[in-house]
Amino acid sequence: MQASAPEKIVFVGGAPRSGTTVAHALICTSARVTRYHPEISFYRGIALAYRNGAVAWDQHTSAFFSDRGAFRAHMREHSDLALRRIWDALDRRPILACKDPLLTRFFPDLAQLHPENAVFVVTVRNPIDIVRSRQ
């Protein structure tokens, strides 16, 4: 019987042009990891919604949820649904590897949403080299 969700989710991030594509491609060479694919930029909205709701907890969000845990569970459902769609499209191997440099700032939020199965890889490159690569 095939699993209904990935065992592990690897989020690859870093500054744009810092090597995230190469790191993601290398991770995807493992037989246990989903195949290489483009950035998951559409998923960024879920992470942003979770952060905005957490920041506005006292002013707005608390009116709709019994506690922060209920809000987190609600947002986890949305995250799981989107990640499952990505995983289904990428051959459903045990490890889902996703890349989006602009998602990096949300890694702490994603660690809260997926504490048991998320892993984060952040690439670092000399900023001068990044500027030169864009020229």
C-alpha positions as CSV (number, residue, x, y, z in Angstrom):
1,M,0.0,0.0,0.0
2,Q,1.4,3.4,-1.0
3,A,1.7,6.1,1.6
4,S,-0.7,9.0,1.7
5,A,1.9,11.7,2.5
6,P,5.7,12.0,2.2
7,E,7.8,10.7,5.1
8,K,9.9,13.8,5.0
9,I,9.8,17.3,3.4
10,V,13.0,19.0,2.5
11,F,12.7,22.7,1.9
12,V,15.6,24.2,0.0
13,G,16.1,27.9,0.3
14,G,18.6,30.7,0.4
15,A,19.1,34.0,-1.3
16,P,18.2,34.1,-5.0
17,R,21.1,33.0,-7.2
18,S,22.9,31.5,-4.2
19,G,22.9,27.9,-5.5
20,T,19.4,26.8,-4.5
21,T,18.8,25.2,-7.9
22,V,22.0,23.2,-7.8
23,A,21.4,22.1,-4.2
24,H,17.8,21.1,-5.0
25,A,18.9,19.2,-8.1
26,L,21.6,17.3,-6.1
27,I,19.1,16.4,-3.4
28,C,16.7,15.1,-6.1
29,T,19.3,12.7,-7.5
30,S,18.5,10.2,-4.6
31,A,16.2,7.4,-5.5
32,R,14.2,8.2,-2.3
33,V,13.6,11.8,-3.2
34,T,11.0,13.2,-5.7
35,R,12.2,14.2,-9.1
36,Y,13.5,17.7,-9.7
37,H,10.9,20.3,-10.5
38,P,10.5,24.1,-10.7
39,E,10.0,26.4,-7.7
40,I,6.8,26.1,-5.6
41,S,6.1,29.8,-5.5
42,F,2.4,29.3,-5.2
43,Y,3.0,27.6,-1.8
44,R,4.5,30.8,-0.4
45,G,1.0,32.2,0.1
46,I,0.2,29.5,2.7
47,A,3.3,30.3,4.7
48,L,2.5,34.0,4.5
49,A,-1.1,33.4,5.6
50,Y,0.1,31.4,8.6
51,R,2.6,34.2,9.6
52,N,0.1,37.0,9.2
53,G,-2.5,35.1,11.3
54,A,0.1,34.5,14.0
55,V,1.2,38.1,14.1
56,A,-2.4,39.4,14.2
57,W,-3.5,36.8,16.7
58,D,-4.5,39.3,19.4
59,Q,-6.1,41.8,17.1
60,H,-8.0,39.4,14.7
61,T,-7.2,35.8,14.4
62,S,-8.1,34.8,18.0
63,A,-11.7,35.6,17.2
64,F,-12.0,32.6,14.9
65,F,-10.0,29.9,16.7
66,S,-10.2,28.5,20.2
67,D,-6.4,28.8,20.7
68,R,-3.2,29.1,18.7
69,G,-3.0,25.3,18.4
70,A,-6.3,25.2,16.6
71,F,-5.1,27.9,14.2
72,R,-1.9,26.0,13.6
73,A,-3.9,22.8,12.9
74,H,-6.1,24.7,10.5
75,M,-3.1,26.1,8.6
76,R,-1.4,22.7,8.7
77,E,-4.4,21.2,6.8
78,H,-3.9,23.8,4.0
79,S,-0.2,23.2,3.9
80,D,-0.6,19.4,3.8
81,L,-3.1,19.7,1.0
82,A,-0.8,21.9,-1.2
83,L,2.3,19.7,-0.4
84,R,0.3,16.6,-1.2
85,R,-0.6,18.0,-4.6
86,I,3.1,18.7,-5.3
87,W,4.1,15.2,-4.0
88,D,1.4,13.5,-6.2
89,A,2.7,15.3,-9.3
90,L,6.2,14.3,-8.6
91,D,6.0,10.5,-8.3
92,R,5.2,10.1,-4.6
93,R,8.7,9.0,-3.4
94,P,9.3,8.9,0.4
95,I,11.0,12.3,0.5
96,L,9.5,15.4,-1.0
97,A,12.2,18.0,-1.9
98,C,10.9,21.6,-2.7
99,K,12.7,24.7,-3.6
100,D,11.8,28.4,-3.5
101,P,14.4,31.0,-2.4
102,L,11.7,33.5,-1.5
103,L,10.2,30.9,0.9
104,T,13.4,31.0,3.1
105,R,12.1,33.8,5.4
106,F,9.2,31.5,6.3
107,F,11.3,28.5,7.3
108,P,10.7,29.2,11.1
109,D,6.9,29.2,10.4
110,L,7.1,26.0,8.4
111,A,9.1,24.4,11.2
112,Q,6.1,25.2,13.4
113,L,3.6,23.7,10.9
114,H,5.6,20.6,10.2
115,P,7.7,19.9,13.3
116,E,7.9,16.2,12.8
117,N,8.9,15.8,9.2
118,A,10.4,19.1,7.8
119,V,14.1,19.5,7.1
120,F,15.6,22.8,5.9
121,V,18.6,23.3,3.6
122,V,19.8,26.9,3.2
123,T,22.5,27.7,0.6
124,V,24.9,30.6,1.3
125,R,27.0,32.4,-1.3
126,N,29.2,35.4,-1.2
127,P,27.0,38.4,-1.9
128,I,29.6,39.9,-4.3
129,D,29.4,36.7,-6.4
130,I,25.6,36.9,-6.5
131,V,25.7,40.5,-7.8
132,R,28.3,39.5,-10.4
133,S,26.2,36.5,-11.5
134,R,23.3,38.9,-12.3
135,Q,25.4,41.2,-14.4
